[in-house]
Amino acid sequence: MTPARAGVCALAAMLAVLMVAAVPLAVPLGWSVLLSVPAGAVTALGCLLAHPAEPVWQRPPDPPATTTELQVSLLSSRLAEAAHDQRRFDSRVRPRLVALALAGLRARPETRDLTDLDDPRAAAALDPRLYDLLTRPTATLPDPRTLAALITTLENR
């Protein structure tokens, strides 16, 4: 609420208290004014501080259309965090990439029995840059285009 509207509400509250105190209760005019000032001040303060409680007449945003859309937004925020924080890359992104690589390798008949990426068959089957990213402890997250290319090669092999 704007300060002008809060002032109008405060004056209306003061006038209402003044009229109730002076006419039906027969309180002297001076006392009626003294009673109406705090009522007006509280009303003005309440009107000014009630701004967050005012209704917003805009349509709420649409919920995500699919869970995929929600997952993509979560993944993009995690990738953005991991680009600057090695610990987040090691704890959040790398395990998911390793799981994706292992799932892709296990889908092939010749590497169906792989349990981890330490197997030499995994090194031979994966792109060397991707294998290095997944197994080298000091590897950092590459730029988005390179990461997309590495994941595409993983999906296509």
Buried (B, 14 or more C-beta within 10 A) or exposed (E): BEEEEBBBBBBEBBEBBBEBBBEEEEBEEEEBBEBBEEBBEEBBEBBBEEEEEEEEEEEEEEEEEEEEEEEEEEEEEBBEBBBEEBEBBBEBBBEEBBEBBBEBBEEEEEBEEBEEBEBEBBEEBBBEBBBEBBBEEEBEBBEEEEBEBBBEEBEEB
